[in-house]
Amino acid sequence: MSEENSNLAEIQKHREQIDAIDQQLVTLLNQRAGHSLVIRGLKPGAHMGLYDARREEEIFAKIDSYNNGPLYNEHLRDIYTTILKVMKETPAV
């Protein structure tokens, strides 16, 4: 097998792994959204506002502590900022 074919085969293997991880991420994000929606429904009964800046900072601190790279903490914060924004905009069912 030529080096080009070997590299193409290796790329395909990595892409298959990425596809499998993406499938898991979608499942996990939907599970996360479900919990967020339950919490949103419970907050009024607990006399809590819908937005909690302190909780968001806790989330960011935990994400930083989980990170072993190669992504930088600031990039994970960017990703989570988007996740949290989408969760706030997701309508309750």
C-alpha positions as CSV (number, residue, x, y, z in Angstrom):
1,M,0.0,0.0,0.0
2,S,1.4,3.4,-0.9
3,E,1.9,6.1,1.7
4,E,-0.9,8.1,0.2
5,N,-3.3,5.2,0.4
6,S,-2.1,4.4,3.9
7,N,-2.7,8.0,5.0
8,L,-6.2,8.1,3.4
9,A,-7.1,4.9,5.2
10,E,-5.8,6.4,8.5
11,I,-7.9,9.6,7.9
12,Q,-11.0,7.5,7.3
13,K,-10.5,5.6,10.5
14,H,-10.2,8.9,12.4
15,R,-13.2,10.3,10.7
16,E,-15.2,7.2,11.7
17,Q,-14.1,7.8,15.3
18,I,-15.1,11.5,15.1
19,D,-18.5,10.5,13.7
20,A,-19.0,8.1,16.7
21,I,-18.0,10.7,19.2
22,D,-20.3,13.3,17.5
23,Q,-23.2,10.8,17.9
24,Q,-22.4,10.5,21.6
25,L,-22.1,14.3,22.0
26,V,-25.5,14.8,20.5
27,T,-27.0,12.3,22.9
28,L,-25.3,13.9,25.9
29,L,-26.3,17.4,24.9
30,N,-29.9,16.3,24.6
31,Q,-29.7,14.6,28.1
32,R,-28.2,17.8,29.4
33,A,-31.0,19.9,27.9
34,G,-33.5,17.6,29.5
35,H,-32.1,18.2,33.0
36,S,-31.8,22.0,32.3
37,L,-35.5,22.1,31.4
38,V,-36.5,20.2,34.5
39,I,-34.4,22.6,36.6
40,R,-36.0,25.6,34.8
41,G,-39.4,24.2,35.7
42,L,-38.5,23.8,39.4
43,K,-36.8,27.2,39.9
44,P,-40.0,29.2,40.5
45,G,-41.1,26.8,43.2
46,A,-37.7,27.2,44.8
47,H,-38.0,31.0,44.6
48,M,-35.0,31.1,42.2
49,G,-34.6,33.4,39.2
50,L,-34.2,31.7,35.8
51,Y,-30.6,33.1,35.4
52,D,-27.9,32.4,37.9
53,A,-24.6,34.0,37.1
54,R,-22.9,32.2,40.1
55,R,-24.0,28.8,38.7
56,E,-22.5,29.7,35.3
57,E,-19.2,30.5,36.9
58,E,-19.4,27.2,38.8
59,I,-19.9,25.4,35.5
60,F,-16.9,27.2,33.9
61,A,-14.7,26.4,36.9
62,K,-15.7,22.7,36.8
63,I,-15.1,22.6,33.0
64,D,-11.6,24.1,33.6
65,S,-10.9,21.5,36.2
66,Y,-11.9,18.6,33.9
67,N,-9.8,19.8,31.1
68,N,-6.6,17.9,30.3
69,G,-6.2,19.3,26.8
70,P,-5.5,19.6,23.9
71,L,-8.3,22.2,24.0
72,Y,-7.5,25.4,25.9
73,N,-9.8,26.3,28.8
74,E,-10.8,29.5,27.0
75,H,-12.0,27.5,24.0
76,L,-14.0,25.2,26.2
77,R,-15.5,28.3,27.8
78,D,-16.5,29.5,24.3
79,I,-18.2,26.2,23.6
80,Y,-20.0,26.2,26.9
81,T,-21.1,29.8,26.6
82,T,-22.8,28.7,23.4
83,I,-24.3,25.6,25.1
84,L,-25.7,27.7,27.9
85,K,-27.1,30.3,25.5
86,V,-28.9,27.5,23.5
87,M,-30.2,25.9,26.7
88,K,-31.7,29.3,27.8
89,E,-33.4,29.6,24.4
90,T,-34.7,26.0,24.3
91,P,-38.5,26.0,24.8
92,A,-40.0,23.8,27.5
93,V,-42.0,21.0,26.1
